[in-house]
Amino acid sequence: MGIEEHYERGLALKQDGRYDEALVEFKAILILDNEHAEAHRQLGLIYGFTGLFDEAIEELSTAIRLDAVNIGARNDLALTYCMLGMSEEAKAEFELVLSLDPDNAVAKKNMIYF
């Protein structure tokens, strides 16, 4: 199975709340291409959904390191920081999003809290 098939299956499983199975799909992508930013992002989201916040931050940060203009990963990281009460980190990430995409609705909505 190729990367695209693993990715589509992973998204569908994640959408259904089948996180363990989705993790397998996204990890399979990373075996094929460890620098697949979206696979790291999806792993980060799943880790966040399941309460593994350190792992979530690590994976989302990796996604951003691999793709610095990945707005979705930057918003996801900022929202994770918000959940953990890491306000300075969240604000900095939202500011970066707005510097890349001044009309970004997620970042604009969340910046009012700072």
matplotlib code that plots the C-alpha trace (Angstrom):
import matplotlib.pyplot as plt

x = [0.0, 1.3, 1.5, -1.8, -3.7, -2.4, -3.1, -6.7, -7.3, -5.7, -8.0, -11.1, -10.2, -9.4, -12.7, -14.4, -12.6, -10.6, -7.4, -5.3, -5.9, -5.3, -2.0, -0.9, -1.7, 0.1, 3.1, 3.2, 3.6, 6.6, 8.2, 8.0, 8.8, 9.9, 9.7, 6.0, 4.8, 1.1, 1.6, 3.4, 0.6, -2.1, -0.1, 0.1, -3.7, -4.4, -1.9, -3.7, -7.1, -5.9, -4.2, -0.6, 0.2, 4.0, 3.9, 1.3, 3.6, 6.6, 4.8, 3.2, 6.6, 8.1, 5.4, 6.2, 10.0, 9.4, 6.9, 7.3, 4.2, 1.9, -0.8, -2.9, -0.1, 0.8, -2.8, -3.0, 0.2, -1.1, -4.4, -2.6, -0.6, -3.8, -5.3, -2.2, -2.2, 1.0, -0.3, 3.0, 3.8, 0.2, 0.2, 3.6, 2.4, -0.9, 1.1, 3.3, 0.1, -1.2, 2.1, 1.8, -2.0, -3.4, -7.0, -6.7, -10.0, -8.7, -5.7, -7.8, -10.5, -8.0, -5.8, -8.7, -7.8, -4.4]
y = [0.0, 3.5, 6.7, 8.1, 5.0, 4.9, 8.6, 8.3, 5.3, 7.0, 10.1, 7.9, 5.9, 9.1, 10.6, 7.4, 7.8, 4.6, 6.2, 3.1, 2.0, 5.5, 5.6, 2.4, 4.0, 7.3, 5.4, 3.3, 6.5, 7.5, 4.2, 5.0, 8.7, 9.9, 13.5, 13.4, 16.5, 15.8, 12.3, 13.9, 16.4, 13.7, 11.8, 14.9, 15.4, 11.9, 12.1, 15.3, 13.7, 10.8, 12.9, 12.3, 16.0, 15.8, 13.5, 15.8, 18.8, 16.8, 15.5, 18.9, 20.6, 18.0, 18.7, 22.5, 21.8, 19.8, 22.3, 25.8, 27.2, 24.4, 26.7, 23.8, 22.3, 25.7, 26.3, 22.8, 23.3, 26.7, 25.2, 22.4, 25.0, 26.7, 23.5, 23.1, 26.7, 27.6, 31.0, 32.6, 29.7, 29.7, 33.5, 33.3, 30.5, 32.3, 35.4, 33.4, 32.0, 35.5, 36.7, 33.9, 34.2, 37.5, 36.5, 33.1, 32.6, 30.2, 32.4, 35.6, 34.1, 32.8, 36.0, 37.8, 35.8, 37.3]
z = [0.0, -0.8, 1.2, -0.2, 0.7, 4.2, 4.5, 3.4, 5.6, 8.5, 8.1, 7.8, 10.9, 12.8, 11.8, 13.1, 16.4, 15.8, 17.0, 17.5, 14.0, 12.6, 14.4, 12.6, 9.2, 9.9, 11.4, 8.2, 6.2, 8.3, 7.7, 4.0, 4.3, 7.8, 6.5, 5.6, 7.5, 7.3, 8.8, 11.7, 12.0, 12.1, 14.7, 16.8, 16.6, 17.6, 20.5, 21.6, 21.3, 23.5, 26.2, 25.1, 25.1, 25.1, 22.1, 20.5, 20.8, 19.5, 16.4, 15.6, 16.1, 13.7, 11.1, 11.3, 11.1, 8.0, 6.5, 8.1, 6.2, 7.3, 8.7, 9.9, 11.9, 13.4, 14.5, 15.9, 17.9, 19.2, 20.2, 22.0, 23.8, 24.8, 26.2, 28.3, 29.6, 27.7, 26.8, 25.6, 23.3, 21.9, 21.3, 19.5, 17.3, 16.4, 15.6, 13.3, 11.6, 11.1, 9.7, 7.1, 6.6, 8.0, 7.5, 9.2, 11.0, 13.7, 14.7, 14.6, 16.8, 19.3, 19.5, 21.2, 24.4, 24.5]

ax = plt.figure().add_subplot(projection="3d")
ax.plot(x, y, z, "-o")
ax.set_aspect("equal")
plt.show()
